[in-house]
Amino acid sequence: MSATISRRHALQAAGWAATALFTTTAAAQQQRRITVEDIMGPYYPIQRPLDEDADLTRVDGQPGVAQGTRIDLRGRVVDTLGQPVAGAWIEMWQANTHGRYAHATDANEAAPLDPAFQGFGRQETDAEGRFRFLTIVPGAYPIGTGPDQFRTRHIHFDIRGQHDRLVTQIYFSGEPLNDSDLLYQALSAEDRETVTLLPRSVGEDKPLEAEWTVVLATG
């Protein structure tokens, strides 16, 4: 009898432990912070380029490669439980290495255009919610709020999941202009963590690498 009771208690204990582990894991998953929203900005392409693939460092029919430091951006789109969002459409656009957008309203004419830089890319996440872009680190650029006011380096994104849409921007850790960028400073410390990337070097003549997890409210 005692052996049966001991076995029953052991099974109950194992069941409680499994329940506790599941509850803890679920709670941890539910704590995934939703990626913060940000403004779209004025330079979303009015006329989309003919070439809008995931490699922004080359333009079909245009010789050469984009100027600047290349960065291999890999990421995933998930919901707050960590489940992948397959079939999400991701658009990204940015300034070139000189801080100039290929946009008719960009008044930063002191910075040159780069005909070999695509400036805009678009792709769909795979079954695991993954996406990947090859681009360059964008340049900072002056804005009209003051003679010494600049926008820090950033890249714009418009992400459309199965249920949610997120317009945001990513930033780069360690940039000096982060401390004075009005939009970046408007974010809370917790929200900054959802959009601040730390690129890493993986070898000479290779692009920097960066990873980003996008968390949508419901996917």
N, C-alpha and C positions, 0 to 999 in steps of 0.2 A: 504493500500500500504506500509506504513512504517513498519508494522508488518512483511509483506512478505520480505521486504528488510533486516530487522533485522535478520529474520530467515535465509535468504540466507547468510548474513555475518557470522552468527554464524556457519553455516555449513561449509563455506569456512575456517573460523578460525580453526574449529575442524580438517578439512582436512589438513591444513597447519601444525597444531600441530602434527598430526599423521605422516605426511611426515617427519617433523623434527625429531621426535622420532625414526622413522625407519632409517633415515639417520645417526643419532647419534649412534644408536645401531649397524648398519652395519659398520660404521667407527671404532667403538670400537672392533668389531669382527675382522676386517681386520688388526688391530694392534697386533694381536697375533704374538709373535715373534717365528720364526721357531727354533726348538730345535737345538742347535749347534752340528756339527759333531765333532768327535774325532777319534784318531787312533784305529784300531782294536787291536793292541798289539800282542805280540808273542805267547800268550798262549791260543788262540782259540783251542778247542779240536781237535787233529789230528784224534783220534778215539772217536766217540761219545759214552757216556756211555749207557748201556742198559736201565737204568732208567733215564729218562729225563723229568719227570713231573714237576709240579709247586711247589712241596714241596722239597726243597733242603736239609732239615734237617734230612731226612731219606733216606736210600738206600734200595731198595727191596732186600730181602734176607740177609741183613746185620743187626746184632743186634745193639741196642743202637741208640742214636740220636747224631747229630752233636754237637761238642763242640762250645762254644761261645754264644754271645748274639743274640737271635733270633730277626728278624725284619719282620713284615708283610707289604709287599710293594704292595700298591694298586695304579692303575693308569688307564689312558685313553689315547687312540691315537685319535687325531682329526686333521682336516685340519686348515688352517689359519682363516676360518670362524667359527670354533668351531664345525663343523659337525663331528660326530663320524666316524671313519674308522673301519668298521666291517671287520672281516676276515684277519686282519693283523697278520703276524707271528712274534713272539717275541722270540728271543734267548738271554739268559743271561749266563755269566760265570764269575767266580771270584776266588780269593784266599780264603783259609779257615781262621779261626780265628787267626792262627799263621802266616799268610802271605805267605802261600805256595799253589801253584797251583798243581793239579794232572796232571802234564804235564811233558813229558820226558825231555824237555829242561830247566825246572826251576832249576836254579843252587843254589837256596836258601835251601841247604840241611841241614842247621843248624835248620831250622824250620821243625817240624814233619808233616807228612801227617795225615789226619783224614779219616779213612775208612768209617765212618758213614756220611760223608759230600758228597753230590752229586756233587757239584761244577758246574753243568750246568743244565739249565732248558729251557723248550720250551713250548709255548702255543699259541693259536689263540685267538684274541680279539672277544668278543661277539658282538651282534647287536648294542650295545651302545659304542663300542670301548673299553670296559673295559678289564683289565687283573689284575692278582693278583699272587704274588709269596711269599712263605714263605721261608726265607733264614736266614743267620746269617750275622752279621756285619763283613766284611772282615778285616784282619789285614794289617797293613802297611808292606812294605818289602824293603830291600836295593836294590839299582841298581848299575850298574858298572861305573857310571860317577864320583864317588868320595866316599871316606870312610864314609862320613856323609850324603850322598844323599839317600833319601828314597822316595818311592812313597806313597802318602797319601792313605787312605782308599778309595776304588772306586769299582764299579761294571761295567762290560762291557755289552753292548747291541748291537744286530744287529736286526733292526726292518724293516720288509718288508711289506709295505702297498699295496694298490691297484695300485698305480702309482710310489711311491717313496720308496727308501731304505735309511735308516739312520743307520750309525754305530756311536756309541757314548759311553760315560761313565757317570755314575752319581757319585756325591761326596756328602759329608756330612758336613753340616754347623758346624762351631765351631771346626773343627779338627786342631790342631796346625800345622800339616805338610802341610796343604793347602797353607800356606804362602811360602813354599819352593818347593812345587811340580812343576816341570818344565811345565808339560802339563796343570795343572790347572792355573798356572800363565800366560800361553800363551793366555788364553781366556780373552776377554773383560769382564768388569763388567756386562754388559747386557747379554752376552752369559753365564756367570757363573750362572746367575739366572735361566736359562732354565734347568740346570742339577745339581743344588745344592739342596739337600733335608734337611729338619729339622725333624728328627725322634722325636716322642713324646712317653712318657711313659703313659700307660693306666691302670696300676695296677700291683701289685706284682705277679710274676710268669706268667705274660702275655708278649707276644712279644712286642717290640717297634712297633709303627705304623708310616708309612710314605706314602705320596701321591705324585704322579708325573704325570703331564700332558705332553705327547709327542705331539709336533706340527709338522706335516709334511707339506711340501710346497703345495702339491695338494692332498694328501691323499693316 
